[in-house]
């Protein structure tokens, strides 16, 4: 009898998540990026999650969780904390499913994201501003959940992670071949947990590299300590990945998956955002450029090159793009 683990349990949830999201999340394109490919000497593919209705992959996790609620839970309503992107996913899902939602965001959330949450909710969402960081907003959302509302975690729930993992399943199907390496941006670890669960089961030979912003390395700190720890200070420039403390569930999944970690300075992320706009024509927010920013300096790019010469696969979807790099193939998109 197979031994069930955090990763195997999570992987088992992903096929059903794919079906739930089939007619909900957009099947966003995956594109070869010539600039990054030339800079790294590998093929770099971008998964364009910025083309989702909510401009990020966060819709996937929110809808997967909310669509599984009981009728009683739907009548009670939901609450979530967000730096902006998860809140948009919850708002979109609330409108689609007819569920009342309260979205708690820090005061630092950009005005355009706050407005977009209201628009996507179509009258189903109450927006609450609390604190100056995601973690402070999360504490308030948890307090509100104690009054009866159902909490929809941005990352620390297997249903959220399984929904977000559908991005990887979709990307591999579109590529038509198995890449050598996948780089994934990390905030609280939902996407990388789900992706690692699927990859370790379906393609264990693929290297997984998680990319954190230098100013908010909550996963690296947790791995070093052997448990989730709260960072004393964080830089909120990469607001979509600025998390003080990784979740218990996502920590267990990431530790079991034994992924590689790297960190990128905020200035380098800013430079990549400009390159994406000026050269690629992609308007990326900081979290959307996070994984791609790990490549041009050569550090992560050299590490991603395969001894087989098949290049690397990069994923950086937080709010805008998912990147992948891999070998040349006539079966590509």
NORKA-V959711 format. One record per residue. PHI is phi in whole degrees, -180 to 180 (999 if undefined). D_FIRST is the distance of its C-alpha to the first C-alpha in Angstrom with 2 decimals. Layout:
phi->PHI d_first->D_FIRST
phi->PHI d_first->D_FIRST
This chain:
phi->999 d_first->0.00
phi->-68 d_first->3.81
phi->-83 d_first->6.47
phi->-83 d_first->9.15
phi->-130 d_first->12.60
phi->-56 d_first->16.12
phi->-69 d_first->16.28
phi->-68 d_first->13.14
phi->-62 d_first->14.14
phi->-67 d_first->17.63
phi->-59 d_first->16.99
phi->-68 d_first->15.53
phi->-84 d_first->18.95
phi->-71 d_first->21.12
phi->-56 d_first->21.35
phi->-66 d_first->22.72
phi->-63 d_first->25.03
phi->-57 d_first->26.40
phi->-67 d_first->27.37
phi->-61 d_first->28.97
phi->-94 d_first->31.07
phi->-56 d_first->32.05
phi->-107 d_first->35.49
phi->-114 d_first->35.92
phi->-79 d_first->35.57
phi->-69 d_first->37.87
phi->-84 d_first->36.47
phi->-71 d_first->38.32
phi->-70 d_first->39.53
phi->-117 d_first->38.35
phi->-127 d_first->41.39
phi->-74 d_first->42.35
phi->-103 d_first->44.42
phi->-66 d_first->47.17
phi->-61 d_first->48.40
phi->-70 d_first->45.14
phi->-65 d_first->44.38
phi->-68 d_first->47.76
phi->-69 d_first->47.39
phi->-105 d_first->44.09
phi->76 d_first->44.48
phi->-131 d_first->41.21
phi->-82 d_first->40.52
phi->-117 d_first->39.92
phi->-109 d_first->38.71
phi->-108 d_first->39.25
phi->-91 d_first->37.15
phi->-83 d_first->39.93
phi->-73 d_first->38.40
phi->-68 d_first->41.92
phi->-95 d_first->42.59
phi->-67 d_first->40.35
phi->-56 d_first->42.46
phi->-103 d_first->41.79
phi->68 d_first->42.28
phi->-164 d_first->38.80
phi->-76 d_first->35.08
phi->-63 d_first->34.96
phi->-57 d_first->35.41
phi->-61 d_first->31.88
phi->-70 d_first->30.18
phi->-64 d_first->32.77
phi->-69 d_first->32.70
phi->-60 d_first->28.93
phi->-71 d_first->28.88
phi->-67 d_first->32.10
phi->-71 d_first->31.36
phi->-98 d_first->28.46
phi->-69 d_first->30.77
phi->-73 d_first->31.68
phi->-62 d_first->35.28
phi->-65 d_first->36.16
phi->-65 d_first->34.88
phi->-65 d_first->36.85
phi->-67 d_first->39.95
phi->-68 d_first->39.55
phi->96 d_first->39.41
phi->-124 d_first->37.68
phi->-141 d_first->38.69
phi->-146 d_first->37.73
phi->-110 d_first->39.05
phi->-159 d_first->39.86
phi->-86 d_first->42.01
phi->145 d_first->42.91
phi->-78 d_first->40.32
phi->-61 d_first->37.52
phi->-60 d_first->40.33
phi->-67 d_first->41.46
phi->-64 d_first->38.00
phi->-66 d_first->37.91
phi->-62 d_first->41.51
phi->-60 d_first->40.84
phi->-67 d_first->37.83
phi->-61 d_first->39.89
phi->-67 d_first->42.63
phi->-68 d_first->40.37
phi->-101 d_first->38.51
phi->70 d_first->41.52
phi->-113 d_first->40.13
phi->-74 d_first->42.47
phi->-132 d_first->41.48
phi->-113 d_first->42.90
phi->-114 d_first->42.52
phi->-103 d_first->43.42
phi->-128 d_first->44.60
phi->-71 d_first->46.49
phi->-62 d_first->50.22
phi->-80 d_first->49.67
phi->-62 d_first->47.88
phi->-54 d_first->50.20
phi->-57 d_first->52.47
phi->-66 d_first->51.39
phi->-71 d_first->47.74
phi->-62 d_first->48.87
phi->-65 d_first->51.00
phi->-67 d_first->48.26
phi->-60 d_first->45.92
phi->-63 d_first->48.69
phi->-65 d_first->49.35
phi->-66 d_first->45.75
phi->-72 d_first->45.33
phi->47 d_first->48.23
phi->86 d_first->49.25
phi->-96 d_first->45.79
phi->-121 d_first->45.58
phi->-105 d_first->47.25
phi->-100 d_first->47.49
phi->-121 d_first->47.76
phi->-99 d_first->48.85
phi->-152 d_first->47.78
phi->73 d_first->47.93
phi->-121 d_first->48.18
phi->-133 d_first->44.57
phi->-59 d_first->41.27
phi->-63 d_first->39.99
phi->-69 d_first->43.03
phi->-65 d_first->42.52
phi->-65 d_first->38.88
phi->-62 d_first->40.04
phi->-68 d_first->42.44
phi->-63 d_first->39.88
phi->-64 d_first->37.58
phi->-63 d_first->40.64
phi->-67 d_first->41.41
phi->-67 d_first->37.87
phi->-67 d_first->38.51
phi->-86 d_first->41.19
phi->128 d_first->38.75
phi->-68 d_first->38.22
phi->-85 d_first->34.72
phi->-79 d_first->34.05
phi->-112 d_first->33.01
phi->-64 d_first->31.96
phi->-73 d_first->33.06
phi->-152 d_first->29.91
phi->-86 d_first->28.04
phi->-158 d_first->25.82
phi->-61 d_first->22.68
phi->-69 d_first->24.62
phi->-66 d_first->27.49
phi->-63 d_first->25.49
phi->-64 d_first->23.63
phi->-64 d_first->27.07
phi->-66 d_first->28.62
phi->-66 d_first->25.95
phi->-61 d_first->27.24
phi->-59 d_first->30.13
phi->-69 d_first->28.11
phi->-58 d_first->26.55
phi->-64 d_first->30.08
phi->-64 d_first->31.68
phi->-66 d_first->29.48
phi->-64 d_first->30.17
phi->-70 d_first->33.86
phi->-64 d_first->34.03
phi->82 d_first->32.75
phi->-154 d_first->31.45
phi->-96 d_first->29.15
phi->-73 d_first->31.21
phi->-84 d_first->30.94
phi->-140 d_first->31.10
phi->-123 d_first->30.85
phi->-104 d_first->33.01
phi->-129 d_first->32.27
phi->-72 d_first->34.62
phi->-126 d_first->33.40
phi->-115 d_first->34.89
phi->-96 d_first->32.36
phi->99 d_first->29.36
phi->-65 d_first->28.13
phi->-63 d_first->28.62
phi->-68 d_first->27.30
phi->-65 d_first->24.12
phi->-65 d_first->23.41
phi->-63 d_first->24.60
phi->-65 d_first->22.56
phi->-61 d_first->19.30
phi->-70 d_first->20.17
phi->-67 d_first->21.64
phi->-64 d_first->18.91
phi->-87 d_first->16.51
phi->-91 d_first->19.25
phi->-141 d_first->21.76
phi->-64 d_first->20.62
phi->-79 d_first->23.90
phi->-77 d_first->26.06
phi->-74 d_first->27.74
phi->-119 d_first->27.81
phi->-119 d_first->30.95
phi->-91 d_first->31.63
phi->-115 d_first->35.34
phi->-111 d_first->36.90
phi->-70 d_first->40.58
phi->-58 d_first->42.33
phi->-86 d_first->43.64
phi->-151 d_first->40.33
phi->-87 d_first->37.58
phi->-69 d_first->35.36
phi->-74 d_first->32.11
phi->-59 d_first->33.69
phi->-65 d_first->35.03
phi->-68 d_first->31.70
phi->-61 d_first->29.92
phi->-64 d_first->32.87
phi->-84 d_first->32.78
phi->82 d_first->29.04
phi->-167 d_first->29.18
phi->-61 d_first->30.92
phi->-130 d_first->34.68
phi->-98 d_first->37.67
phi->-71 d_first->40.13
phi->-67 d_first->43.69
phi->-139 d_first->45.21
phi->-137 d_first->44.16
phi->-93 d_first->46.12
phi->-93 d_first->45.81
phi->-57 d_first->47.22
phi->-88 d_first->43.80
phi->-60 d_first->43.51
phi->-73 d_first->40.38
phi->-131 d_first->38.46
phi->-91 d_first->40.46
phi->-121 d_first->37.95
phi->-76 d_first->38.54
phi->-142 d_first->35.03
phi->-70 d_first->31.60
phi->-74 d_first->29.25
phi->-63 d_first->26.59
phi->-65 d_first->23.85
phi->-67 d_first->25.22
phi->-62 d_first->25.70
phi->-60 d_first->22.06
phi->-67 d_first->21.09
phi->-66 d_first->23.92
phi->-64 d_first->23.31
phi->-66 d_first->19.66
phi->-73 d_first->20.91
phi->54 d_first->23.62
phi->-77 d_first->26.21
phi->-86 d_first->29.79
phi->-125 d_first->32.55
phi->-144 d_first->36.25
phi->-125 d_first->39.12
phi->-126 d_first->42.14
phi->-62 d_first->45.54
phi->-60 d_first->46.86
phi->-63 d_first->49.93
phi->-69 d_first->47.90
phi->-65 d_first->46.07
phi->-61 d_first->49.49
phi->-63 d_first->50.72
phi->-67 d_first->47.78
phi->-59 d_first->48.51
phi->-66 d_first->52.07
phi->-64 d_first->51.04
phi->-60 d_first->48.74
phi->-72 d_first->51.65
phi->-74 d_first->54.45
phi->-103 d_first->52.79
phi->-93 d_first->49.82
phi->73 d_first->51.30
phi->-111 d_first->48.27
phi->-92 d_first->48.98
phi->-111 d_first->46.15
phi->-82 d_first->45.85
phi->-53 d_first->44.78
phi->-65 d_first->41.05
phi->-73 d_first->41.20
phi->-100 d_first->42.74
phi->-58 d_first->40.55
phi->-70 d_first->38.21
phi->-62 d_first->41.01
phi->-67 d_first->43.18
phi->-77 d_first->40.92
phi->-91 d_first->41.99
phi->-61 d_first->45.81
phi->-71 d_first->46.50
phi->101 d_first->44.71
phi->-61 d_first->42.36
phi->-72 d_first->39.23
phi->-62 d_first->40.56
phi->-63 d_first->40.81
phi->-68 d_first->37.35
phi->-82 d_first->35.97
phi->-65 d_first->37.52
phi->-86 d_first->35.18
phi->-66 d_first->36.04
phi->-83 d_first->35.48
phi->78 d_first->38.27
phi->-96 d_first->36.28
phi->76 d_first->37.43
phi->-142 d_first->35.43
phi->-113 d_first->33.93
phi->-125 d_first->35.17
phi->-128 d_first->34.22
phi->-142 d_first->36.60
phi->-89 d_first->36.56
phi->-26 d_first->37.18
phi->-119 d_first->40.22
phi->-135 d_first->41.49
phi->-131 d_first->39.87
phi->-115 d_first->36.65
phi->-112 d_first->37.38
phi->-142 d_first->35.64
phi->-129 d_first->36.92
phi->-163 d_first->35.87
phi->-69 d_first->37.27
phi->-68 d_first->39.98
phi->-155 d_first->38.76
phi->-69 d_first->40.62
phi->-94 d_first->37.71
phi->-68 d_first->38.16
phi->-69 d_first->39.33
